[in-house]
């Protein structure tokens, strides 16, 4: 793992996962606490799925030059919404404002699409789930449950 002293003043960016960075991005999944591991697939699985799904868009989340997380969208440009398929911040980097900054960049990415009007996501409704974070980011429950996960949405 790299620098764990990343602070709230770090510049957050979304970068392509490369042959040089895929290992450290995958290792971030190991830094989650046990209940968090039940809420999001390992980054290695997500990256593998993305390579077989043409509508997947994925990036590593960086704070300055340190990989701190991972995001993946299901993005069909024919539809007015995109789906936040995966979003994770590694354990040592949580509670530093990095997730909020990264989510704002993800929302900007979605807004850059022609005719994009909303983003949806879902979460596993177990203790410690990310619902409070998603609500702070403007997502609201739809009332739907898909595959046992609670669905939320927000306008872009």
Secondary structure, DSSP 8 states (H G I E B T S, - for coil): -------TTS-EEEE---TTTHHHHHHGGGGS-HHHHTTS--HHHHHHHHHT-TTEEEEEEEETTEEEEEEEEE--TTSSEEEEEEEEE-GGGTTSSHHHHHHHHHHHHHHTSTT--EEEEEEE-STT-THHHHHHTT-EEEEEEETTEEEEEEE-
